[in-house]
Amino acid sequence: MNKHKKNNWLKIAGMALVAGALLIGAPAAKAITVVFTVAAGTGWNATNLISGSAVIEAITISTGTSGVTNLTYAFNDFPGFNAANGWGPIKQTNSGYMALSSYTTNILRIQTNFGGVYTNAQGFTNWVTISNALWTYTNYVGATSNSWRVIASGDVASNASSTLTLPSGGLPVIYGLGFTNNNIGVTATITVTYHTSL
């Protein structure tokens, strides 16, 4: 082996040792666990729990130890109420449009061209029933917006705790973790374990 090749091998070996030392010395990304409290009688409307992109590793919801109202919830990939935080790629507004709909029904109509059937109680009866008629109509559907990406939803019984089943490796969110819930009469707690997205 000539001198130049030997020097190249020594350089490569030295760089490998330095890289290995850096990897061994580098701390692993640590998960963060935070606990949020939803006060009794509070309904959060997509409240932003975590801002920015993250990987959610675990979520547990508890409805406390008293009260009788079940909790209905949804977690969204949601940036908060500020449009500058990412309003657009997920939240889109649809323009208004005309919709054509139809259904079958029984129609009761008055026959006006013919004499009716005389009855002692009601005089002339001119009502005719048309069965299974197809009724078609149009209506205008106003401009609407679709929802943010729902990543989990469900219910937690009174005085109970529920841990969400998340995909292996965690559940990534782009804008943040938002939370919505119905208004219940007891304090609820949400425990979220996550790490920020690299």
C-alpha positions in Angstrom: 0.0 0.0 0.0 1.5 3.3 -1.0 1.7 6.3 1.2 -1.2 8.2 -0.3 -3.6 5.2 0.0 -2.5 4.7 3.6 -3.2 8.4 4.4 -6.7 8.2 2.8 -7.6 5.1 4.8 -6.4 6.8 8.0 -8.6 9.9 7.2 -11.7 7.7 6.5 -11.1 5.7 9.7 -10.7 8.9 11.7 -13.9 10.4 10.3 -15.8 7.2 11.1 -14.5 7.4 14.8 -15.6 11.0 15.1 -19.0 10.3 13.6 -19.5 7.4 15.9 -18.5 9.4 18.9 -21.0 12.1 17.9 -23.8 9.6 17.5 -23.1 8.0 20.9 -22.8 11.4 22.6 -25.9 12.9 21.0 -29.0 12.8 23.3 -32.0 10.9 22.0 -35.1 13.1 21.3 -37.1 13.1 24.5 -40.8 13.0 24.6 -42.7 15.7 26.4 -45.8 14.9 28.5 -48.3 17.7 29.3 -51.6 17.7 31.1 -54.4 20.0 30.1 -57.4 20.7 32.3 -60.9 21.4 30.8 -62.9 23.1 33.6 -66.4 21.9 34.3 -69.0 23.6 32.1 -66.4 24.4 29.4 -66.7 23.4 25.7 -63.5 24.0 23.9 -63.9 24.9 20.2 -60.8 23.5 18.5 -58.6 24.8 21.3 -54.9 24.5 20.3 -53.2 22.2 22.7 -49.9 21.9 20.9 -48.6 24.5 18.4 -46.7 23.5 15.3 -45.8 20.2 13.8 -45.3 17.3 16.2 -45.6 13.5 16.5 -48.2 12.5 19.1 -47.2 9.4 21.0 -50.0 9.0 23.5 -53.3 10.6 24.5 -55.3 9.8 27.6 -58.6 11.5 28.5 -60.2 11.3 32.0 -63.6 12.5 33.0 -62.8 12.7 36.7 -64.5 10.9 39.6 -67.9 12.5 39.8 -70.7 13.7 37.5 -72.9 11.7 35.1 -72.3 13.2 31.7 -70.3 11.3 29.0 -67.6 13.2 27.1 -67.7 13.4 23.3 -64.5 14.7 21.8 -62.4 15.2 18.7 -58.7 15.9 18.1 -57.8 17.9 15.0 -54.7 18.8 13.1 -55.4 22.5 13.8 -53.3 25.7 14.0 -55.5 27.7 16.3 -57.7 30.6 15.3 -55.0 32.6 13.5 -55.3 32.2 9.7 -51.6 33.1 9.2 -50.7 29.8 11.0 -51.7 27.7 8.0 -55.3 28.4 7.0 -55.5 27.0 3.5 -54.0 23.7 2.7 -56.4 21.7 4.9 -59.3 24.2 5.4 -60.9 25.1 2.1 -64.0 27.1 1.3 -66.5 25.8 -1.2 -68.6 28.2 -3.3 -72.3 28.0 -3.3 -74.1 25.7 -5.7 -77.5 24.4 -6.8 -78.4 20.9 -5.6 -81.0 18.6 -7.2 -82.7 16.2 -4.8 -85.7 13.8 -5.0 -87.7 11.4 -2.9 -90.8 9.3 -3.2 -93.9 10.2 -1.3 -97.7 9.9 -1.3 -99.4 13.0 -2.8 -102.9 14.1 -1.9 -104.4 16.3 -4.5 -107.8 17.9 -5.4 -109.4 16.7 -8.7 -110.8 19.9 -10.1 -112.0 18.7 -13.6 -114.4 16.1 -12.5 -117.4 15.9 -10.2 -116.6 14.2 -6.9 -118.3 11.3 -5.2 -121.2 12.5 -3.1 -121.2 11.5 0.6 -123.8 12.4 3.1 -121.2 13.5 5.7 -118.9 15.6 3.6 -120.7 16.6 0.5 -118.7 16.2 -2.7 -115.2 14.6 -2.1 -112.6 15.6 -4.7 -109.4 14.2 -3.0 -107.2 11.8 -4.9 -104.2 10.0 -3.4 -101.2 9.3 -5.7 -98.9 6.7 -4.1 -95.1 6.5 -4.5 -94.8 9.7 -6.5 -91.3 10.9 -7.3 -90.9 14.4 -6.0 -88.0 16.4 -7.4 -86.8 19.8 -6.2 -83.7 22.1 -6.4 -82.3 24.2 -3.6 -79.3 26.4 -3.2 -76.4 25.2 -0.9 -74.5 28.2 0.4 -70.8 28.6 0.5 -69.3 26.4 3.3 -65.9 25.3 4.6 -64.8 21.8 5.2 -63.3 20.7 8.5 -59.8 20.4 9.7 -58.3 16.9 9.5 -59.8 14.9 12.4 -57.2 12.6 13.8 -59.2 10.9 16.5 -62.8 11.2 17.9 -64.9 9.2 20.3 -66.6 9.2 23.7 -65.4 8.7 27.3 -68.0 7.5 29.9 -68.6 9.3 33.1 -66.0 8.8 35.9 -63.7 7.0 33.4 -60.4 7.2 31.6 -59.7 6.3 28.0 -56.3 6.0 26.2 -56.4 6.4 22.5 -54.9 3.8 20.3 -52.4 5.5 18.0 -50.3 4.1 15.1 -47.0 2.6 15.8 -44.4 5.3 15.8 -46.8 8.0 16.7 -49.3 10.2 14.9 -47.9 13.2 13.1 -49.7 16.6 13.0 -48.8 19.4 10.6 -50.2 22.5 12.3 -50.7 21.5 15.9 -53.1 19.5 18.1 -56.6 20.9 18.5 -59.3 19.7 20.7 -63.1 20.0 20.8 -65.5 18.6 23.3 -69.1 18.9 24.5 -69.9 20.8 27.7 -69.9 18.5 30.7 -70.5 19.2 34.4 -67.2 17.9 35.7 -63.5 18.7 35.2 -61.8 16.6 32.5 -58.1 16.2 32.0 -56.1 15.4 28.8 -52.6 14.0 29.0 -50.6 14.2 25.8 -47.2 12.7 25.2 -45.4 14.1 22.1 -42.2 15.2 20.6 -41.6 18.0 18.2 -41.2 17.1 14.5 -37.7 17.3 13.1 
